[in-house]
Amino acid sequence: MEIQQHGHQSYVQIITTSRETLVSLIRNIKCLLENLTNHKYFSPEDSEIVLQFPTRADQVRQILDLVQSKGEEVAEFFIYVLQNVPEAYFDLNSWLTEIDFQSSEQIKSLHITNNDPVTLYSKKLKQELCCDSKFVKSYTQKEEMMLQETYVNGVMELINDKNETMGRIKDLISLFQDTGVINEEGENTFIYGLENMMRQVEGTGILIQACD
């Protein structure tokens, strides 16, 4: 299948001309090898050859050599991995912007595995925060309950500053996402202790007002 190229310059040429930048800025080898191997662009032997090199820079050079030798589709997928695992390859953001990379539909259909340790640790912390969140049942009672234990899908509702409903929260984890609930570019801020911020709704659920 023919792969769409970036303008008049092939993906192999982009990697060739950017070789020095890629060698100096690519830190995560494992993520590249895993994705290239998962989709059969690299054989297990290819990965073993890369890992035999003693330094990270030499390993990156070997990956680039293999990618360039395998042609345009592999070169495009290689860049696609760099673009879609920003936590592991954030140093390449300006380079990706400069080359204005737009992947083909064929490459977009391929699943990318993110095994970056920072990303995995961040997800773990979010999950722990979700599980550890508590609220006080009333002002007079001191007992705290786990939010996870009391949450039921479809019960929790979001309102705006005019006390108008904005729909129901889809699931508990949505309260701890990076983007805001009202404003996608904002951060979720929950204010506790004010009577109009959290109250019982018809005895069946909880009403939370979020400020972005």
Rosetta blueprint (number, residue, H / E / L):
1 M L
2 E L
3 I L
4 Q L
5 Q L
6 H E
7 G L
8 H L
9 Q E
10 S L
11 Y H
12 V H
13 Q H
14 I H
15 I H
16 T H
17 T H
18 S L
19 R H
20 E H
21 T H
22 L H
23 V H
24 S H
25 L H
26 I L
27 R L
28 N L
29 I H
30 K H
31 C H
32 L H
33 L H
34 E H
35 N H
36 L H
37 T H
38 N H
39 H L
40 K L
41 Y L
42 F L
43 S L
44 P H
45 E H
46 D H
47 S H
48 E H
49 I H
50 V H
51 L H
52 Q L
53 F L
54 P L
55 T L
56 R H
57 A H
58 D H
59 Q H
60 V H
61 R H
62 Q H
63 I H
64 L H
65 D H
66 L H
67 V H
68 Q H
69 S H
70 K H
71 G L
72 E H
73 E H
74 V H
75 A H
76 E H
77 F H
78 F H
79 I H
80 Y H
81 V H
82 L H
83 Q H
84 N H
85 V L
86 P L
87 E L
88 A L
89 Y L
90 F H
91 D H
92 L H
93 N H
94 S H
95 W H
96 L H
97 T H
98 E H
99 I H
100 D L
101 F L
102 Q L
103 S L
104 S L
105 E H
106 Q H
107 I H
108 K H
109 S L
110 L L
111 H L
112 I L
113 T L
114 N L
115 N L
116 D L
117 P H
118 V H
119 T H
120 L H
121 Y H
122 S H
123 K H
124 K H
125 L H
126 K H
127 Q H
128 E H
129 L H
130 C H
131 C H
132 D H
133 S L
134 K E
135 F E
136 V E
137 K L
138 S L
139 Y L
140 T L
141 Q L
142 K L
143 E L
144 E E
145 M E
146 M E
147 L H
148 Q H
149 E H
150 T H
151 Y L
152 V L
153 N L
154 G L
155 V L
156 M L
157 E E
158 L E
159 I E
160 N L
161 D L
162 K L
163 N L
164 E L
165 T E
166 M E
167 G E
168 R E
169 I L
170 K L
171 D L
172 L H
173 I H
174 S H
175 L H
176 F H
177 Q L
178 D L
179 T L
180 G L
181 V L
182 I L
183 N L
184 E L
185 E L
186 G L
187 E L
188 N L
189 T E
190 F E
191 I L
192 Y L
193 G L
194 L L
195 E L
196 N L
197 M L
198 M E
199 R E
200 Q E
201 V E
202 E L
203 G L
204 T L
205 G E
206 I E
207 L E
208 I E
209 Q E
210 A E
211 C E
212 D L
